[in-house]
Amino acid sequence: MKLDIPGIDGSLGECVLCGESFLKEIMLNQTVATIHLDGFNAALPIHKETCLPALEKNGPDWKTLPDGPLRREFAKHFSEAVQS
């Protein structure tokens, strides 16, 4: 998974759950929250006011995640695991 952290090469970043940028956080000089998930070797950026609570409420089933980078990564991983 390509991590899109705000600030690198002028990037606005990408939330791991919804895929939207961190424009608001950048404009208001706010810190971008990150999460750590088993199976990922890096901190994942997430909107702390909207997406983090949604992720926590979702529970452990990746299939019930909203469409976005994280769900697509899990789908890709499990699809490749089934084909192997």
N, C-alpha and C positions, 0 to 999 in steps of 0.2 A: 504494500500500500504506500503510495506516495503521500508523505505528510506535507500539508500546506500550512506552515506556521506563518502568521503575520510578520511582515517586516523583511523577510528574506527577499532580496532583489526587488523591493518595493511591493511585494505581494500583500494582498488584503487578507490572505489566509482562507482556510476552508474548514468549517465545522465538520467533525467526523460523523455527526448524526444527520444533520440536515443538508450539508453541502454548501450552505450560504457563507458569505464572507464575514469578516469581523470589522467591517467598516465603522459601525457604531462604537465599538470598543476602541478602535484606533482614534476616531475623531474626539472621543471623550477622555482619551489617555487612560483607559481602564486596562487592567490586567486580564489576559485571556486565560480562562480556566483550562486545565488539562486533566486527563484521567489516565489511569493505567489499567489495562485489561490483560488477562492471561493470554498468552500467544502473541503479544505484540512487544517488541523490544524498545519501544519509544513511548514517550508521553503523547497522548492524542488530544488535540485542541477541541474544545466544545463550548457552546454558548451556555454560560452558567445559570442564567435566569430562565431559559426556556427549555433547552435541549437536555441539560443535565437532569432536571427533575423528570423529564419524559423518559430518559434512559433508566433512571432508578425505578420508576414506576413499571417499566416494561418487564423487568425481571430477566431471567437467564435465557429465555428462548429467542435466539436471533431472528427466527422466522417472523416474529411479531414486531420487529423494529420497523420504523417508517422507512420508506425508500430514501436512500442516501449512501454516502461512501462506506459506512460501516456495514450496513446490510449487504451491499454489493460485494464487499470483501469477504464476508462470511459465506455468501452464496458461491462465490468463485472458489473459495477454499474447499468447501464441502462438495462442490461439483467435481473438482479435480480429485479429491480423495475417493469419491465413488468410482471414477473412471480408472483409477490406478489399480 
